[in-house]
Amino acid sequence: MARAAFRARFEPAYRQFAVVCLRDEGAGADIAAAVWTQIERDWAGLLTCASTAGCAWQRLSSAVHNHPRRPRSALDELPRPAADAFLLRHRVGLQADRAAEAMGMESAAFESLYRTVVPHPAA
């Protein structure tokens, strides 16, 4: 996938995730923009990853979870990927297949991860 297409596909979900996690529109937008700058700068390296989206997601997730003003929540007790899966589905509102794609995961792997948080998801 070309860089511009990748950004068009994932930027809205990445931005929404950052805003939800930081509970601040401005801070979320700023951190997402900073991560996109980093992704674009390191695009050639990301293309060598097994999953370009997975590597990009790791950058976003790390930046958001390590942000000094991120409010703490009960989700902090979960492994970060499980918390991210939950947030993408329930707070950002993405369908499972779209959330899996944003995190750079196969749908089955995402569903398995998601079930660690929500054991019996509604159909």
N, CA, C and O atoms as a DFTB+ gen file, in Angstrom:
492 C
 N C O
     1  1       0.844      -1.170       0.000
     2  2       0.000       0.000       0.000
     3  2       0.893       1.238       0.000
     4  3       1.870       1.306       0.746
     5  1       0.563       2.185      -0.814
     6  2       1.331       3.421      -0.893
     7  2       1.129       4.247       0.382
     8  3       0.112       4.132       1.066
     9  1       2.108       5.063       0.671
    10  2       2.080       5.861       1.896
    11  2       0.815       6.716       2.006
    12  3       0.180       6.737       3.060
    13  1       0.444       7.412       0.946
    14  2      -0.744       8.274       0.999
    15  2      -2.011       7.456       1.221
    16  3      -2.890       7.872       1.975
    17  1      -2.113       6.315       0.582
    18  2      -3.282       5.450       0.765
    19  2      -3.316       4.888       2.189
    20  3      -4.382       4.789       2.797
    21  1      -2.156       4.524       2.708
    22  2      -2.065       4.014       4.066
    23  2      -2.553       5.077       5.050
    24  3      -3.341       4.793       5.953
    25  1      -2.081       6.279       4.863
    26  2      -2.489       7.365       5.767
    27  2      -3.979       7.632       5.654
    28  3      -4.659       7.784       6.670
    29  1      -4.491       7.692       4.450
    30  2      -5.926       7.934       4.269
    31  2      -6.764       6.840       4.924
    32  3      -7.837       7.108       5.465
    33  1      -6.268       5.614       4.869
    34  2      -7.003       4.471       5.425
    35  2      -6.999       4.474       6.952
    36  3      -8.022       4.180       7.571
    37  1      -5.872       4.800       7.561
    38  2      -5.725       4.617       9.001
    39  2      -5.744       5.886       9.849
    40  3      -6.028       5.810      11.044
    41  1      -5.455       7.028       9.279
    42  2      -5.345       8.239      10.082
    43  2      -6.592       8.556      10.912
    44  3      -6.453       8.912      12.082
    45  1      -7.799       8.442      10.359
    46  2      -8.966       8.763      11.201
    47  2      -9.077       7.880      12.446
    48  3      -9.362       8.384      13.533
    49  1      -8.859       6.592      12.307
    50  2      -8.943       5.684      13.462
    51  2      -7.819       5.965      14.452
    52  3      -8.043       5.930      15.661
    53  1      -6.627       6.241      13.966
    54  2      -5.492       6.531      14.849
    55  2      -5.776       7.802      15.654
    56  3      -5.529       7.856      16.859
    57  1      -6.293       8.808      14.979
    58  2      -6.593      10.070      15.652
    59  2      -7.679       9.861      16.709
    60  3      -7.548      10.332      17.839
    61  1      -8.746       9.159      16.344
    62  2      -9.829       8.910      17.298
    63  2      -9.329       8.131      18.505
    64  3      -9.708       8.423      19.640
    65  1      -8.484       7.146      18.260
    66  2      -7.921       6.361      19.358
    67  2      -7.141       7.259      20.317
    68  3      -7.306       7.170      21.533
    69  1      -6.298       8.115      19.767
    70  2      -5.489       9.008      20.608
    71  2      -6.375       9.956      21.404
    72  3      -6.118      10.200      22.583
    73  1      -7.405      10.487      20.778
    74  2      -8.322      11.401      21.471
    75  2      -9.040      10.670      22.603
    76  3      -9.155      11.196      23.710
    77  1      -9.521       9.462      22.325
    78  2     -10.230       8.674      23.343
    79  2      -9.302       8.360      24.517
    80  3      -9.692       8.519      25.674
    81  1      -8.101       7.924      24.230
    82  2      -7.173       7.544      25.294
    83  2      -6.744       8.731      26.150
    84  3      -6.636       8.617      27.371
    85  1      -6.505       9.852      25.515
    86  2      -6.040      11.025      26.251
    87  2      -7.184      11.857      26.815
    88  3      -6.980      12.733      27.655
    89  1      -8.397      11.566      26.338
    90  2      -9.594      12.296      26.776
    91  2      -9.430      13.800      26.567
    92  3      -9.865      14.625      27.370
    93  1      -8.778      14.111      25.442
    94  2      -8.499      15.509      25.133
    95  2      -8.338      15.623      23.621
    96  3      -7.414      15.055      23.039
    97  1      -9.236      16.353      23.003
    98  2      -9.241      16.490      21.545
    99  2      -7.921      17.052      21.018
   100  3      -7.337      16.514      20.078
   101  1      -7.464      18.130      21.632
   102  2      -6.238      18.767      21.166
   103  2      -5.009      17.898      21.362
   104  3      -4.208      17.734      20.442
   105  1      -4.856      17.342      22.554
   106  2      -3.694      16.494      22.840
   107  2      -3.719      15.238      21.976
   108  3      -2.679      14.802      21.481
   109  1      -4.899      14.658      21.793
   110  2      -5.012      13.465      20.949
   111  2      -4.642      13.760      19.506
   112  3      -3.917      12.992      18.873
   113  1      -5.142      14.872      18.991
   114  2      -4.811      15.264      17.620
   115  2      -3.319      15.526      17.478
   116  3      -2.708      15.148      16.478
   117  1      -2.733      16.177      18.485
   118  2      -1.293      16.486      18.436
   119  2      -0.441      15.221      18.444
   120  3       0.510      15.108      17.670
   121  1      -0.775      14.272      19.314
   122  2       0.034      13.055      19.391
   123  2      -0.136      12.233      18.123
   124  3       0.833      11.652      17.633
   125  1      -1.349      12.172      17.584
   126  2      -1.567      11.441      16.332
   127  2      -0.784      12.089      15.192
   128  3      -0.186      11.391      14.374
   129  1      -0.785      13.400      15.137
   130  2      -0.026      14.109      14.094
   131  2       1.467      13.838      14.230
   132  3       2.157      13.647      13.229
   133  1       1.965      13.822      15.449
   134  2       3.388      13.556      15.677
   135  2       3.746      12.136      15.247
   136  3       4.804      11.907      14.660
   137  1       2.867      11.194      15.540
   138  2       3.117       9.806      15.125
   139  2       3.077       9.701      13.606
   140  3       3.890       8.986      13.021
   141  1       2.140      10.402      12.953
   142  2       2.101      10.356      11.486
   143  2       3.364      10.961      10.878
   144  3       3.848      10.481       9.854
   145  1       3.891      11.992      11.489
   146  2       5.152      12.564      11.004
   147  2       6.257      11.519      11.096
   148  3       7.053      11.358      10.171
   149  1       6.297      10.812      12.222
   150  2       7.296       9.759      12.428
   151  2       7.102       8.615      11.419
   152  3       8.075       8.109      10.860
   153  1       5.859       8.214      11.192
   154  2       5.567       7.142      10.233
   155  2       6.029       7.542       8.837
   156  3       6.658       6.752       8.132
   157  1       5.718       8.754       8.449
   158  2       6.113       9.202       7.105
   159  2       7.625       9.303       6.975
   160  3       8.181       8.967       5.930
   161  1       8.281       9.752       8.004
   162  2       9.740       9.868       7.976
   163  2      10.390       8.488       7.868
   164  3      11.399       8.328       7.182
   165  1       9.815       7.498       8.541
   166  2      10.381       6.156       8.592
   167  2       9.646       5.164       7.680
   168  3       9.720       3.955       7.900
   169  1       8.948       5.658       6.671
   170  2       8.117       4.817       5.813
   171  2       8.877       3.627       5.220
   172  3       8.372       2.505       5.233
   173  1      10.068       3.859       4.709
   174  2      10.839       2.771       4.090
   175  2      11.110       1.655       5.101
   176  3      11.042       0.477       4.752
   177  1      11.412       2.011       6.331
   178  2      11.644       1.015       7.363
   179  2      10.371       0.262       7.726
   180  3      10.405      -0.945       7.964
   181  1       9.254       0.971       7.767
   182  2       7.981       0.313       8.073
   183  2       7.614      -0.718       7.016
   184  3       6.992      -1.736       7.323
   185  1       7.992      -0.460       5.794
   186  2       7.680      -1.404       4.720
   187  2       8.433      -2.725       4.863
   188  3       8.068      -3.716       4.230
   189  1       9.469      -2.746       5.681
   190  2      10.205      -3.991       5.899
   191  2       9.603      -4.836       7.024
   192  3      10.011      -5.980       7.227
   193  1       8.639      -4.277       7.750
   194  2       7.972      -5.009       8.833
   195  2       7.069      -6.095       8.244
   196  3       6.575      -5.966       7.124
   197  1       6.867      -7.147       9.004
   198  2       5.928      -8.197       8.578
   199  2       4.539      -7.607       8.373
   200  3       3.805      -8.031       7.482
   201  1       4.183      -6.636       9.193
   202  2       2.912      -5.925       9.063
   203  2       3.187      -4.435       9.215
   204  3       3.489      -3.954      10.307
   205  1       3.080      -3.716       8.109
   206  2       3.295      -2.272       8.159
   207  2       2.327      -1.630       9.136
   208  3       2.717      -0.785       9.942
   209  1       1.050      -2.035       9.062
   210  2       0.054      -1.478       9.976
   211  2       0.373      -1.854      11.421
   212  3       0.176      -1.042      12.324
   213  1       0.854      -3.050      11.648
   214  2       1.203      -3.472      13.000
   215  2       2.331      -2.639      13.579
   216  3       2.279      -2.244      14.744
   217  1       3.347      -2.370      12.777
   218  2       4.472      -1.544      13.235
   219  2       4.014      -0.108      13.480
   220  3       4.411       0.514      14.466
   221  1       3.187       0.414      12.590
   222  2       2.665       1.768      12.771
   223  2       1.801       1.833      14.029
   224  3       1.888       2.787      14.802
   225  1       0.959       0.801      14.228
   226  2       0.111       0.783      15.416
   227  2       0.944       0.781      16.694
   228  3       0.594       1.460      17.659
   229  1       2.027       0.035      16.711
   230  2       2.879      -0.013      17.894
   231  2       3.415       1.380      18.233
   232  3       3.520       1.743      19.405
   233  1       3.745       2.137      17.226
   234  2       4.238       3.503      17.460
   235  2       3.150       4.367      18.086
   236  3       3.389       5.088      19.055
   237  1       1.955       4.282      17.515
   238  2       0.849       5.073      18.051
   239  2       0.520       4.636      19.476
   240  3       0.424       5.467      20.379
   241  1       0.350       3.345      19.670
   242  2      -0.029       2.832      20.980
   243  2       0.997       3.229      22.040
   244  3       0.623       3.669      23.127
   245  1       2.266       3.082      21.737
   246  2       3.319       3.466      22.687
   247  2       3.264       4.956      22.994
   248  3       3.357       5.359      24.153
   249  1       3.115       5.766      21.963
   250  2       3.068       7.215      22.173
   251  2       1.887       7.612      23.047
   252  3       2.018       8.458      23.933
   253  1       0.744       7.005      22.798
   254  2      -0.453       7.345      23.571
   255  2      -0.351       6.828      25.002
   256  3      -0.594       7.573      25.952
   257  1       0.005       5.565      25.158
   258  2       0.053       4.977      26.501
   259  2       1.159       5.574      27.371
   260  3       1.059       5.555      28.598
   261  1       2.204       6.097      26.751
   262  2       3.298       6.696      27.508
   263  2       3.171       8.215      27.660
   264  3       4.046       8.864      28.233
   265  1       2.090       8.764      27.149
   266  2       1.888      10.214      27.242
   267  2       1.716      10.599      28.714
   268  3       0.925       9.979      29.424
   269  1       2.443      11.604      29.173
   270  2       2.404      11.943      30.600
   271  2       1.034      12.413      31.097
   272  3       0.754      12.322      32.292
   273  1       0.190      12.906      30.216
   274  2      -1.125      13.389      30.659
   275  2      -2.246      12.380      30.413
   276  3      -3.423      12.713      30.555
   277  1      -1.887      11.151      30.048
   278  2      -2.940      10.155      29.812
   279  2      -3.565       9.761      31.141
   280  3      -2.874       9.318      32.058
   281  1      -4.889       9.930      31.236
   282  2      -5.558       9.519      32.474
   283  2      -5.471       8.005      32.655
   284  3      -5.557       7.247      31.689
   285  1      -5.306       7.593      33.860
   286  2      -5.263       6.157      34.158
   287  2      -6.684       5.613      34.220
   288  3      -7.631       6.339      34.520
   289  1      -6.815       4.315      33.930
   290  2      -8.130       3.673      33.981
   291  2      -7.961       2.212      34.348
   292  3      -6.840       1.713      34.453
   293  1      -9.072       1.533      34.542
   294  2      -9.048       0.100      34.852
   295  2      -8.402      -0.695      33.722
   296  3      -7.871      -1.780      33.956
   297  1      -8.441      -0.170      32.508
   298  2      -7.831      -0.868      31.373
   299  2      -6.308      -0.959      31.503
   300  3      -5.677      -1.762      30.816
   301  1      -5.725      -0.157      32.363
   302  2      -4.272      -0.214      32.570
   303  2      -3.834      -1.548      33.160
   304  3      -2.655      -1.897      33.096
   305  1      -4.768      -2.293      33.733
   306  2      -4.460      -3.608      34.295
   307  2      -4.314      -4.672      33.210
   308  3      -3.768      -5.746      33.461
   309  1      -4.796      -4.376      32.014
   310  2      -4.742      -5.330      30.894
   311  2      -3.436      -5.171      30.123
   312  3      -2.808      -4.114      30.172
   313  1      -3.029      -6.220      29.410
   314  2      -1.929      -6.037      28.462
   315  2      -2.340      -4.970      27.442
   316  3      -3.504      -4.892      27.051
   317  1      -1.397      -4.172      27.027
   318  2      -1.703      -3.060      26.126
   319  2      -2.483      -3.481      24.880
   320  3      -3.455      -2.805      24.541
   321  1      -2.113      -4.562      24.174
   322  2      -2.898      -4.914      22.980
   323  2      -4.368      -5.221      23.292
   324  3      -5.249      -4.885      22.501
   325  1      -4.631      -5.846      24.419
   326  2      -6.010      -6.152      24.789
   327  2      -6.772      -4.865      25.095
   328  3      -7.920      -4.706      24.681
   329  1      -6.142      -3.960      25.809
   330  2      -6.779      -2.670      26.107
   331  2      -7.045      -1.907      24.811
   332  3      -8.110      -1.312      24.646
   333  1      -6.082      -1.925      23.894
   334  2      -6.257      -1.237      22.615
   335  2      -7.428      -1.828      21.837
   336  3      -8.233      -1.094      21.264
   337  1      -7.519      -3.150      21.820
   338  2      -8.620      -3.817      21.105
   339  2      -9.961      -3.379      21.682
   340  3     -10.893      -3.056      20.945
   341  1     -10.042      -3.373      22.994
   342  2     -11.285      -2.962      23.647
   343  2     -11.631      -1.515      23.294
   344  3     -12.770      -1.213      22.937
   345  1     -10.656      -0.635      23.396
   346  2     -10.898       0.782      23.110
   347  2     -11.316       1.014      21.659
   348  3     -12.216       1.810      21.391
   349  1     -10.672       0.327      20.734
   350  2     -11.039       0.486      19.328
   351  2     -12.477       0.048      19.068
   352  3     -13.200       0.684      18.300
   353  1     -12.882      -1.038      19.711
   354  2     -14.243      -1.544      19.498
   355  2     -15.289      -0.729      20.246
   356  3     -16.326      -0.386      19.679
   357  1     -15.030      -0.416      21.510
   358  2     -16.070       0.162      22.342
   359  2     -16.025       1.673      22.492
   360  3     -17.062       2.296      22.719
   361  1     -14.885       2.258      22.375
   362  2     -14.817       3.711      22.540
   363  2     -14.674       4.432      21.205
   364  3     -15.250       5.503      21.010
   365  1     -13.904       3.843      20.283
   366  2     -13.778       4.429      18.949
   367  2     -14.950       3.984      18.073
   368  3     -15.386       4.722      17.190
   369  1     -15.457       2.770      18.322
   370  2     -16.632       2.289      17.603
   371  2     -16.347       1.558      16.307
   372  3     -17.221       1.462      15.445
   373  1     -15.140       1.041      16.157
   374  2     -14.809       0.308      14.939
   375  2     -15.371      -1.108      14.984
   376  3     -15.444      -1.721      16.048
   377  1     -15.764      -1.616      13.836
   378  2     -16.131      -3.020      13.715
   379  2     -14.863      -3.847      13.905
   380  3     -13.757      -3.339      13.718
   381  1     -15.017      -5.105      14.272
   382  2     -13.873      -5.963      14.589
   383  2     -12.882      -6.054      13.431
   384  3     -11.673      -5.972      13.651
   385  1     -13.372      -6.222      12.206
   386  2     -12.453      -6.364      11.078
   387  2     -11.658      -5.081      10.835
   388  3     -10.482      -5.137      10.478
   389  1     -12.284      -3.954      11.023
   390  2     -11.611      -2.661      10.830
   391  2     -10.608      -2.398      11.967
   392  3      -9.520      -1.872      11.733
   393  1     -10.983      -2.767      13.189
   394  2     -10.070      -2.616      14.331
   395  2      -8.852      -3.519      14.154
   396  3      -7.723      -3.111      14.425
   397  1      -9.086      -4.739      13.701
   398  2      -7.977      -5.669      13.450
   399  2      -7.031      -5.088      12.412
   400  3      -5.812      -5.129      12.580
   401  1      -7.588      -4.554      11.357
   402  2      -6.778      -3.959      10.295
   403  2      -5.961      -2.779      10.826
   404  3      -4.784      -2.638      10.494
   405  1      -6.582      -1.935      11.647
   406  2      -5.878      -0.776      12.203
   407  2      -4.692      -1.204      13.065
   408  3      -3.654      -0.542      13.080
   409  1      -4.857      -2.324      13.787
   410  2      -3.780      -2.820      14.644
   411  2      -2.794      -3.703      13.882
   412  3      -1.788      -4.141      14.440
   413  1      -3.083      -3.963      12.609
   414  2      -2.189      -4.782      11.795
   415  2      -2.288      -6.258      12.115
   416  3      -1.301      -6.987      12.021
   417  1      -3.478      -6.702      12.494
   418  2      -3.676      -8.096      12.893
   419  2      -4.656      -8.792      11.964
   420  3      -5.486      -8.154      11.318
   421  1      -4.543     -10.104      11.911
   422  2      -5.560     -10.913      11.241
   423  2      -6.823     -10.851      12.092
   424  3      -6.747     -10.699      13.312
   425  1      -7.968     -10.967      11.457
   426  2      -9.239     -10.886      12.173
   427  2      -9.353     -11.924      13.288
   428  3      -9.820     -11.612      14.383
   429  1      -8.927     -13.156      13.013
   430  2      -9.026     -14.224      14.022
   431  2      -8.153     -13.907      15.239
   432  3      -8.561     -14.151      16.374
   433  1      -6.971     -13.372      15.010
   434  2      -6.082     -13.014      16.116
   435  2      -6.684     -11.869      16.928
   436  3      -6.607     -11.861      18.157
   437  1      -7.275     -10.916      16.241
   438  2      -7.919      -9.798      16.938
   439  2      -9.075     -10.311      17.795
   440  3      -9.203      -9.939      18.961
   441  1      -9.905     -11.155      17.220
   442  2     -11.060     -11.691      17.961
   443  2     -10.605     -12.442      19.201
   444  3     -11.217     -12.320      20.261
   445  1      -9.544     -13.210      19.076
   446  2      -9.014     -13.942      20.221
   447  2      -8.531     -12.976      21.303
   448  3      -8.807     -13.177      22.485
   449  1      -7.824     -11.947      20.906
   450  2      -7.345     -10.930      21.833
   451  2      -8.518     -10.210      22.484
   452  3      -8.527     -10.001      23.697
   453  1      -9.489      -9.839      21.695
   454  2     -10.664      -9.127      22.185
   455  2     -11.424      -9.976      23.204
   456  3     -11.936      -9.450      24.193
   457  1     -11.499     -11.272      22.970
   458  2     -12.213     -12.163      23.894
   459  2     -11.515     -12.286      25.249
   460  3     -12.126     -12.748      26.213
   461  1     -10.253     -11.882      25.340
   462  2      -9.605     -11.877      26.655
   463  2     -10.188     -10.772      27.531
   464  3     -10.122     -10.848      28.758
   465  1     -10.758      -9.747      26.903
   466  2     -11.362      -8.630      27.616
   467  2     -12.870      -8.813      27.738
   468  3     -13.447      -8.605      28.806
   469  1     -13.502      -9.205      26.634
   470  2     -14.944      -9.408      26.576
   471  2     -15.172     -10.855      26.178
   472  3     -15.241     -11.163      24.988
   473  1     -15.292     -11.763      27.167
   474  2     -15.341     -13.202      26.862
   475  2     -16.478     -13.636      25.939
   476  3     -16.313     -14.575      25.160
   477  1     -17.607     -12.981      26.014
   478  2     -18.759     -13.376      25.191
   479  2     -19.299     -12.156      24.456
   480  3     -20.351     -11.625      24.811
   481  1     -18.569     -11.710      23.421
   482  2     -19.022     -10.514      22.712
   483  2     -20.365     -10.764      22.032
   484  3     -20.659     -11.871      21.580
   485  1     -21.164      -9.711      21.973
   486  2     -22.454      -9.807      21.288
   487  2     -22.226     -10.036      19.806
   488  3     -21.281      -9.512      19.218
   489  1     -23.088     -10.810      19.226
   490  2     -22.954     -11.147      17.799
   491  2     -23.260      -9.957      16.935
   492  3     -23.199     -10.053      15.709
